[in-house]
């Protein structure tokens, strides 16, 4: 008799100690696979398109991924410690209802990346199986939806396969590019453009920072005893290695291929593979499937958290959970099918938009976790409308608003270029300003919270466990 694949039963609720499982090294595979996607390759190509030389794109890519990956890895450590989704924890900073604002922004992130992933994933499936890319996008959406519904455990398992295949194929493609007879002339064009270099660092940091709102969702089942250093280290390593490899490949491919790469990124990479072109397309499909599944999974939890906050529900049924995943997939697919040929330009604007609005949130969340409350939270109170974290936190909103607004003079996008960005020759440093200002203002406004000490987060007491919403337990004998 065939073994039935168990569907994840929990959603936005607390993961009790008896259901914790897995090893932190699994995070290496999850975040390597999520970063070695065709979307990351396209992001790397933007470095060259925006004015960087192929040679100077490489240090910009590595530096940006390292800086952005450091902050997102700090978020990842919250998962084992708290056992709740990332955006539920955000209620401690913004309040029970106030957290809806960053949740809406996070939902936009998921839908946006999901839609762009469907465009590129659809191209890969279309090329591999000889079907129209629109049909490929539909197939891809169905695959992403299914994997998101079965949930956490199988997302981790699938990422092991995707990460290994992507690593092998991307390294082969990189070697092929380096051995190309024309790469020497491309690399010799090594004039340094400071503004383009800084903009490139910002783009790769942006790529990493957009994982922040849901990165702890994929570590929340780990045992609470998991060392913080291990969670941060494996997440950082997977993110930076994966993102850097994919973006360097994209930058060199764009410099070498020019218009041929710009018109068909998936087809160009398949051509580079030569005889192994089907394997290249399979790697593109599996890598992008990992990222799209994370977007679908994170999107449904954001949507579920918004709805339960407004309705007062304290749990999400398995049927509702599946419905939320389907809704996120349907909206993303509709956007993907309506995508225009101006994809690269729109994607650049999208990345910069996310950076401006999510960096202040990330700063507030990290300052609260590490410096204000020092990793101590009352988990049960996160699920109460009138709990100790309140409905709205004015200090957090003030810090967030100032953190966003102060970036305006420093912005550099096709929609708007700020006066200071003009003076700097187009260099993009708005996200750094937003990070420092938002975090500093929140810390200054949180003196009352710093003076209150929450109880140490250990195994919940019976009363605590009864308050925290729960669904049916799952089998935890199997480890990742």
N, C-alpha and C positions, 0 to 999 in steps of 0.2 A: 504494500500500500504506500502510495507516494506521501512524502512528508509535506504537510501544509506549512506555507511560509507564514510565520506569525506577524501580524500587523501591530505596529507600535500602538500602545493604548494611551500613553500619557501625551499631554500637549503642553499647556502653559503651567501646569502644576508642579509642585515640589517633588523631586525624586528622592524617596526615602532611602536610608542607608542599605536596607536589605535588597534594593533593586540596583545598586551601583555595581558597575562591572567595567572591565577593560583595562588597557595599559596606555599611558600617555604617548608612547611611541606611535600609536595609531594616528595621532594628530599629524605626524610627518606626512603620511600618505594622503590624508584628507586635504591638507592645504597645499601639498605639492601638486596633486591632481587638479585641484580647483584653480591653481595659478598657471599650470601648463595647458592653457586652453587657447583656442584660435583667437578669442577676444583679446587675450594678453598679447598674442603675436601682433594683432592689429594695433594695439596700444603702443607696442615697441616701434612699429612702422611710423607712427605719428612723430616720433623723435626726429626722424629724417625729413618728413614732410614739413615740419614746422621750422626747419632751418639748421638742425644739428648735423654735423658730419657723422658718417658712420662710425669713425674711430672715437669721437668724443661722446657719442651716444652711449657707449658701453659703461664708462664710469658714472654717467648720469643715471643710467638705469639701475646699477648696483647700489649707488648711494640712496636714491629715492626709495627703492624697495626695502633697504635696510632701515631707513628712518621710519617709513610708514609701517613696516612689519614689526618694528619694536613696539609701537603703540598698540597695534592690534593683538600682539602676543600678550601684552599686559591685560587686555580684556579677556583673553582665553583663560587666564588663571582664575577668573571669577566663577567659572562653571563648576569645577569640583568642590570649591569652597561653599558655594551657595545652593547649588542644585536646582536652580531655576533658570528660565530663559533670560538672555541678556536684557531684553526690553522690559521684562517684569521687574528686574532689579532697578531699572531706570525710574520706577515709581518712587524710589527712595530719594532721588534728587528733585524730580519735577512734581511729585504728588500723584495720587491715584488717577485723577482725571488729567492732570497736567502732562503726564507721560504720553497722552494721545498725540500731542504735537510731534515729538520725535518718532513715534510709531508711524504716523502718516508719512513722514519723510523717509523712514526706513522702508515702508511699503513701496514707495516710489522707486527706491533703489532696486528692490527685488524685481519689480515688474520691468524696470528699464533694462537691467542686465539679462533678465530672462528673455525679453523680446529680442535684444541684439544677439543673444546666444542662439535663439531659434533661427534667425536669419542665416548665421554662419553654419550652424549645425545642419540646417536644411540644405544648404549648398553641398555640404560633405555627403549627406545621405543621397542627395540627388545625383551627384557625380559617381558615387560608388555603385548605386543600383539602377542608374539610368532613368530616374523619374524627375519630374519638374521640381525645382527647389521648394515650391509652395507645398507640394505633397511631402517632401522631405521634412519641412518644418512641422507639418501636422504629425508625422510619425515621431519626430523628435519630441514634440510636446506630450504625446501619449507615453513615451518612455520615461520622460522626466516626471510626469504625474504619477505613474505607477511606482517609481522608486521613492518618491516623496511620501506616498501613502504608506508603503511598508515601513518606512521610517528610519530612525537613528541607526540601529544595528546594521542594517543592510546598506545604508549609505557609507558607513565605515568600511564594510567588507568590500563593496564595489570599488571604493577609492584605492584599495590596494592594487587591484588589477589595472585600473586606469593610470595610476602613478607610475608603475613599472613600465607599461607600454609607452607612455608619453616620454619618459626619460630616455628610453632606448631610441625611439624614433626621432625625437628632437635633437639628440646628440648626433645621430647619423646625418640629419639634414644640416646641422651646423658644420660638420666636417665636410660635407659636400660643397657648401658655400665657400668655406675657407680654401678648399682645393680648386675652386673655379678659377680659370685662367684670367678672368676679368676682375677678380676681387682686389688685386693689388692696386689697380688704378683707382678703385673706389675708396680704399682705405688711405691712399696717399693724399686724398683731398681732405686734409686734416686741420683746416683753419678753425680756430676756436671762436665761437660766438657765445659770449657770456650770458646774454639774455636768453638765448635758445637753450643753453645748458641748464640754467635755473628753471626755465619752464619745463624742461624734460624731467628734472628731478621732481618737480611738483606733480607732473602727470603720473609718474610711477609711485610716488607717495600716495597720491589720490587713489590709485588702484588698490593699494593695501588698506588704506583707511576706510574704504567703503565696505570692507568685511567686518568692521567694528561692531555694528549693531546686531550681528548674529553670530559672531565667532564663538562666544561662550556656549551657544546652543549645542555645539558639537563636542563639548567637554563636560557637560553637566551630568552625564551618567557615570563619570569616573568616580572612584571612591574619594571621599573627603580627605583621606590620608595621603592622596597623591601629592608628591612634593611640588610646590609652586614652581621651583626652578625647572623641573622636568616638563611641566605643562607649557611654560613660557618658552623653553628651549626648543622643544619639538615643533611647536607651532611656528616659532620664528624661523627655524631651519627650513621647514617645508615651504613656508610662504616666500622667503627670500630666494631660495634656490630655484623654486618653480617659476616665480615671477621673473627673475633675472634671466633664466634660460630662455623662456618664451619671448621676452621682450628683445633680448639681444638677437635672437633668431629673426624676429620681425624687422628690427632696424637694418640688419645686414641684407635681408631679403628685399626690403624696400629700396635700399641703395643700389642693389645689384639688378633688381627686376624692373624698377621704375614703374611705368604705366601698366606693364603686364601684371605686376603684383597688385597695383591699386585697383585694377578692374576686376580681378578674381583672385582673392587671397588664397582661398582653399585650393583652387585649381593650380595656382602657381606652386604651392607647397607640394602638391601631389606630383607635379612635373619634376620637381627637384628630387623626389624619391626614386625616380627611374623605375626599375623593375619592382620595387617594393611599394609602388604607389597605393595599392589597396590597403597595405598596412599603415601608411601615412594617414589615409582617410579614416581608417578605423581608430587610430590614435586621436585624431581630431574629434571624432564623434564621441569617444569615451571620455576624453578630457572635458569637452564642453558639456557632456551629459552630467558630469559631476557638478560643475558650476551651476548649471540650470536647475539641478535637483536641490542644491543649497538655496537657490533663490526661491524656488517653489515652496520648499519646507519653511524657510524663514518668512516668506510672504504669508503663508497660512497662519503661522503663529502670531504675526503682527495683526492680521485681520481678526483673528480670534480674540486677541487681547483687547483690541479696540471695541469689538462688539460686546464682550463680556463686561468691560468697564462701563459701558453705557447701559447695559441691561441688568447688571447686578448679578449675573451668573457666576458661579464659582467652579464650574467644570465645563468641559467640552466633550460631547459624546463622540464615539468613533464615527458615526454617520455624519455629524456636523464637521468633524475633522476632514473627512474625505471630501465633503462638499466645498469647504474652504480651499482645499488644494485644487480642485477642479475649476473653481472660479478664478483663482490666480492664473492658472494655465490658460484658460479661455481668453482672459483679458490680454495676456502677454502674446498669445498667438494672433489675436486680432491686430495688435500693433505691428507684429512682425510681418504679417501678410500685407500690411499697408505701407511697409518701409519703402523709401525712395532710393534712387541711385546716389543721393548725397549722403550716404551712410557714414563715411569717415568724418565729415565735418560735423554732422549731428552728434556723433558719438563723442567727439572732442568736447563739444559744448556740454554734453550730459555729464562727462567726468568732472569737468570744472565746476559745474553746478553742484554736484554732490559734495565736492570738496569744500566749497564755501559754507554749506549748511550743516555738514556732518562733523567737521573738525571741531567746532565749539562744543557740540554734544559730547564728542569723545573726550575732550579735555575735562568737562564737568563730571562725566561719569568716572574717569580715572582719578581725578582729584578727590572726589567723594569717597571712592573705594579705598584708596591707599593712604590718604592724608587726613581726611575729615573723620570718617568712621573707622578707619584702620581695620578693614575687612570684617567688621562686626555689624551684623544686621539682624533684626527680628523678622524672620521670614514670614511668619503668620501675618504680621502687620502689613506686608506688601499686598495682601489680598483683601484688605478691609478699606472700604470707602472712607470711613472716618477714623482710621487708625492713626498711629503716631506720626506717620509720614505725611498726613494731611491730604487734602484734595488738590491743592495747587501750592507750589512753592514759588513765591514771588522773587526770591533771591536768585533762584536758578533761571527763571525766565529773563530777569534783568541781565544776568551774566551772558545768557545765550544770545539775547537780542543785540547787546553791545558787541559780542564776539562776532556776530554776522555783519552788523553795520560797519564796524571799524575796518572790515576787509574791503569795502567798496572802493576807496581810493587806490588800493593795491591790485585790484582785479585786472586780469588780462584774458579776455575771451573774445570771440567774434561778435558777441552780443554787446559787450561793453568793455572799454579799456579805461581804467582809472587814471587820474592825473599823475599819481606817483609812479604807477607802472610805466607811464609814458616817459617820465624823467629817468627811469631805470632802463630805458631802451626795450621795454616789453618784458622784463624779468618778472616772474610770478612768485611773490612771497606772501600773498594774502593769507594763505592757510597757516603759515607760521605765526602771523600776527593774531589771527583768530584763536589759535591754540593757546598762546600765552595769555592773551587778555581775558578770554572766557574762563580759563582755569584759575587765573589770579583773582578775578572778581568773585567767582564762586567761593573760593577759599576764604576771602575776606568777609563774604556775606554769611558764612556758615559757622561763625564763632559759637553760637548756641549749641549746634550739633556737635562741635568738637569738645564741648564741655560735658556732654552727655555720653556715657559709656554704655553701649548695648551689651547684652549678655554674650559670652563667647558662643560661637556657632558650633555646636556639637550635635550629638544624636538628639533629635527633637524629643521633648517630653510628650507624654500621651496627650495632654491638652493641646500642645502645639500641633501634633500630628492630626488631631481631630479638626483643627481650624483650617489647616492647609488643604485646599481642594485636592482630591485624589480620584483616580479612576481605577479600573481593574489592574491588578498586578500582572507583571509579565515574567516569563521564564528568564532567570539570570544565571543559569548554570553555564551557558556558553559564553566564552570570552572572545574578544576581538583578536 
